[in-house]
């Protein structure tokens, strides 16, 4: 877990479900948590639908860890 962006939390995750929308949203399993998947996380518009396959590694910015609508998938890596 990293902190920055005025208290936002940066988390690594793995895509489990992706809905191309609109709106584009994903269910993401957070790395380091065997049981924590968060549904309904918005996906940045610049991320291609093809990159959001099941198992894709992503970076999530969380502004409120208890409200997935206040998070966003900002990058696909690896």
C-alpha positions as CSV (number, residue, x, y, z in Angstrom):
1,X,0.0,0.0,0.0
2,X,1.3,3.4,-1.0
3,X,0.0,6.8,0.0
4,X,-0.1,10.0,-2.1
5,X,-2.5,12.2,-3.9
6,X,-3.8,13.9,-0.7
7,X,-4.5,10.8,1.2
8,X,-5.4,8.5,-1.7
9,X,-4.2,4.9,-1.5
10,X,-2.5,3.2,-4.4
11,X,-3.2,-0.5,-4.6
12,X,-2.2,-3.3,-6.9
13,X,-5.0,-5.6,-8.1
14,X,-6.0,-8.4,-10.4
15,X,-9.1,-8.1,-12.7
16,X,-11.7,-10.7,-12.0
17,X,-14.6,-9.3,-14.0
18,X,-14.8,-6.4,-16.4
19,X,-17.9,-4.7,-17.9
20,X,-17.2,-2.5,-20.9
21,X,-20.3,-0.4,-20.0
22,X,-20.9,2.4,-20.2
23,X,-19.8,3.0,-17.5
24,X,-16.6,0.9,-17.6
25,X,-16.3,-0.9,-14.3
26,X,-14.4,-3.8,-12.9
27,X,-14.3,-6.3,-10.1
28,X,-10.7,-6.3,-8.8
29,X,-9.1,-8.7,-6.3
30,X,-6.6,-6.7,-4.3
31,X,-3.1,-8.1,-4.1
32,X,-2.2,-9.4,-0.7
33,X,-5.8,-10.2,0.2
34,X,-7.0,-13.7,-0.5
35,X,-10.7,-12.8,-0.1
36,X,-11.0,-9.2,-0.9
37,X,-12.5,-8.5,-4.3
38,X,-14.1,-5.1,-4.8
39,X,-16.9,-4.8,-7.4
40,X,-17.9,-1.7,-9.3
41,X,-14.6,0.1,-9.5
42,X,-14.7,2.6,-12.4
43,X,-12.0,2.2,-15.1
44,X,-10.2,5.1,-16.7
45,X,-11.4,6.0,-20.1
46,X,-7.9,5.6,-21.6
47,X,-7.6,1.9,-20.8
48,X,-8.5,-0.3,-23.8
49,X,-11.2,-2.9,-23.2
50,X,-8.9,-5.6,-24.5
51,X,-6.4,-4.9,-21.8
52,X,-9.0,-5.6,-19.0
53,X,-9.1,-9.4,-19.4
54,X,-9.6,-11.7,-16.4
55,X,-6.2,-11.9,-14.6
56,X,-4.8,-8.6,-15.8
57,X,-2.7,-6.8,-13.3
58,X,-3.9,-3.3,-12.5
59,X,-3.2,-0.2,-10.4
60,X,-6.1,1.2,-8.5
61,X,-6.3,4.6,-6.8
62,X,-8.6,4.5,-3.8
63,X,-9.8,7.8,-2.4
64,X,-12.2,6.0,0.1
65,X,-11.5,2.3,0.6
66,X,-15.1,1.8,1.8
67,X,-16.7,3.2,-1.3
68,X,-15.6,1.6,-4.6
69,X,-17.2,4.5,-6.6
70,X,-14.5,6.7,-5.1
71,X,-11.8,4.5,-6.7
72,X,-10.5,4.2,-10.2
73,X,-8.4,1.7,-12.2
74,X,-5.7,3.9,-13.7
75,X,-3.3,1.5,-15.3
76,X,-2.7,-2.1,-16.6
77,X,0.8,-3.4,-16.1
78,X,2.8,-6.6,-16.5
